[in-house]
Amino acid sequence: MPLTVFGTNLIIINICVLWLCSGNYKNKFYQLINNKLIIVSMVFMPPFSWTILVRRFEMGLHIVHKMWYFLLLLLILFTIVVKENIRLYIAAFLLAIALTEIVSYLI
């Protein structure tokens, strides 16, 4: 929603707490380190994308420091996703985008 980021931060915190309570960390760790996409994302995404976008290294590091929890969320969501529900996730994502667009146009 275009109003505040508090709701997003609250949802991220809830997802992280539920993930911490779910257990089976050893399997989740192996799942993460055996996926090449996750490894490449963690190595190249923070320094490359944000420093290139802002054209200043110091500002890029500031943004990485400010948004580190999104990288953590990427790892958590990767271990939560059930491959059989991918179509449902995509449909929910598209519905959320559509609702956000409708609300932003109504504002």
Buried (B, 14 or more C-beta within 10 A) or exposed (E): EEEEEEEEEEEBEEBBEEBEEEEEEEEBEEBBEEEEEBEEBEEEBBEEBBBEEBEEEEEBBEBBEEEEEEBEBBBBEBBEEEEEEEEEEEEEEEEEEEEEEEEEEEE
